[in-house]
């Protein structure tokens, strides 16, 4: 059974940068086991499967898989899937907007521009936050091999994926980080977290406002090139931790240069505290998947 298939680079307007997602269209006849097998085969951080919507108001439904498990939501797969369904004509914009159905519910998206200049923006699902115990804070610093800022202190932020978020001294500390991934995997399991996302600020004349890195070894992803949900959790950290005075309500995050997949994420925190993440997308592979 041939199914339309696209591989989309997200948070970049140039091929072979940003973060790739595999998108399988017209996937209604696939069962969960087959979806998971395909996601393991693509060997990307996420693979998505587009289905007919089941909720009123949704333009399409998507299931999102890592090589190891299904996720209720993820950022770059949401944008990459929206890019794919628009280009394939599976869904059409309504007054510049789309609504995606996934396990966390309905996710609002907006589009501006056209072609490679088109920017897709998602509205982050509501987040829940919990603090880390002192022993977990000590272990996190040991895992990272670098001190973490304690004002605000690291915390677990849940937007579907659960990220342990910590601020480092600056962007240079983030770029130079060499974490103990085996030890991190144990910490992730104990805290029931998807992974660890760290960030640090650039100086005012830097290439972006912050540098971000995301690690998820417990999901088989040592380092995610450009992570939408991780950046969303950083934005929640910024919003709740009093850092908007430094970064403002709109800023650009850089991620992926350490793995040769540089990307840019446009972040907005509106007056109601709603987080939006945006970026460009480009299709690099297009064809059919034989199942």
Secondary structure, DSSP 8 states (H G I E B T S, - for coil): -EEEEEEEEES-SSTT-SEEEEEE-S-TT--HHHHHHHHHHHTSS-EEEEE---STT-SEEEEEE-SS-EES--HHHHHHHHHHHHHHTSS--BTTEEEEEETTEEEEEEEES-GGG-EEEEE----EEEE--HHHHHHHHHHHTS----TT--EEEESSSEEEEEE-SSHHHHHT----HHHHHHHHHHHT-SEEEEEEE--TTSSSSEEEEEEEGGGTEEEESS-HHHHHHHHHHHHHTT-HHHH-SEEEEEE-GGGT--EEEEEEE-TT--EEEEEEEEEEEEEEEE-
